[in-house]
Amino acid sequence: MTEKEPLMTLRTRPAAGTVDAAAGDASHGGAHGAYGDGTYTSSDGLPLLGLFAVGFGLLSIFTIGPVFVPLALIFGLVAIFAGQILLGLTAVVLSLIGVLTSPTLMVVLGIGAFAAWLGIPLPF
């Protein structure tokens, strides 16, 4: 064990028997990764934090907004700082859409009163 193992990581390990990207596996996009920005190669694993953030963002739009909007926002910001910028920004945008589609959050945040003050009609 000459290699230093991290105690905690935000990415999964590759499955046993997979070909390393450095060995010439073209199915993973080479050295730059499948996403084109270097966030995924077969030796790094999946960007789980960003995927969870986007999943929570989608859930915030279609299910319980007050639960999933904060989760998507927090996970999205952490994903941005962890280097998964595209997935993190997607999650932040989805969480903002989740705020705008959740009547409960609009009441809590006072967006309805602000929209009425500006004269903007709300869809409900």
For each residue, the residues with C-beta under 8 A, 3 or more apart:
1: 5
2:
3:
4:
5: 1
6: 9
7:
8:
9: 6 45
10: 47 48 49 82
11: 44 45 46 47 48 49
12: 45 46 48
13: 45
14: 18 42 43 45
15: 18
16:
17:
18: 14 15 25 42
19: 23 24 25 42
20: 23 25 42 43
21: 25 28 29 30 31 33 41 42 43
22: 31 43
23: 19 20
24: 19
25: 18 19 20 21 28 42
26: 29 30
27:
28: 21 25 33 34 40 41 42
29: 21 26 32 33 34 35 36 40 41
30: 21 26
31: 21 22 38 41
32: 29 36 37 38
33: 21 28 29 36 37 38 39 40 41 44
34: 28 29 40 41
35: 29 38 39 40 47 86
36: 29 32 33
37: 32 33 85 86
38: 31 32 33 35 41
39: 33 35 44 47 50 83 84 85 86 87
40: 28 29 33 34 35 44 45 46 47
41: 21 28 29 31 33 34 38 44
42: 14 18 19 20 21 25 28
43: 14 20 21 22
44: 11 33 39 40 41
45: 9 11 12 13 14 40 48
46: 11 12 40 51
47: 10 11 35 39 40 50 51 79 84 87
48: 10 11 12 45 51 52
49: 10 11 52 53 75 78 79 82 84 87
50: 39 47 53 54 79 82 84 86 87 88 90 91
51: 46 47 48 54 55 87
52: 48 49 55 56 75
53: 49 50 56 57 72 75 76 78 79 87 88 90 91
54: 50 51 57 58 72 76 87 90 91 94
55: 51 52 58 59
56: 52 53 59 60 68 71 72 75 91 95
57: 53 54 60 61 68 72 76 90 91 92 93 94 95 97 98
58: 54 55 61 62 94
59: 55 56 62 63 64 68 72
60: 56 57 63 65 67 68 69 71 72 94 95 97 98 99 102
61: 57 58 65 94 97 98 101
62: 58 59
63: 59 60 67 68
64: 59 67 68
65: 60 61 68 69 98 99 101 102 104 105
66: 69 70 102 104 105 108
67: 60 63 64 70 71
68: 56 57 59 60 63 64 65 71 72 95 98
69: 60 65 66 72 73 95 98 99 102 105
70: 66 67 73 74 95
71: 56 60 67 68 74 75
72: 53 54 56 57 59 60 68 69 75 76 91 92 94 95 98
73: 69 70 76 77 91 92 95
74: 70 71 77 78
75: 49 52 53 56 71 72 78 79 91
76: 53 54 57 72 73 79 80 87 88 89 90 91 92 94 95
77: 73 74 80 81 88 92
78: 49 53 74 75 81 82 88
79: 47 49 50 53 75 76 82 84 85 87 88 91
80: 76 77 84 85 88 89 92
81: 77 78 88
82: 10 49 50 78 79 88
83: 39
84: 39 47 49 50 79 80 87 88
85: 37 39 79 80 88 89
86: 35 37 39 50 89 90
87: 39 47 49 50 51 53 54 76 79 84 90 91
88: 50 53 76 77 78 79 80 81 82 84 85 91 92
89: 76 80 85 86 92 93
90: 50 53 54 57 76 86 87 93 94
91: 50 53 54 56 57 72 73 75 76 79 87 88 94 95
92: 57 72 73 76 77 80 88 89 95 96
93: 57 89 90 96 97
94: 54 57 58 60 61 72 76 90 91 97 98
95: 56 57 60 68 69 70 72 73 76 91 92 98 99
96: 92 93 99 100
97: 57 60 61 93 94 100 101
98: 57 60 61 65 68 69 72 94 95 101 102 105
99: 60 65 69 95 96 102 105 106 109 111
100: 96 97 106 111
101: 61 65 97 98
102: 60 65 66 69 98 99 105 106
103: 106 107 124
104: 65 66 107 108
105: 65 66 69 98 99 102 108 109 111
106: 99 100 102 103 109 111 112 122
107: 103 104 110 112
108: 66 104 105
109: 99 105 106
110: 107 113 114
111: 99 100 105 106 114 115
112: 106 107 115 116 122
113: 110 116 117
114: 110 111 117 118
115: 111 112 118 120 121 122
116: 112 113 119 120
117: 113 114
118: 114 115
119: 116
120: 115 116
121: 115
122: 106 112 115
123:
124: 103
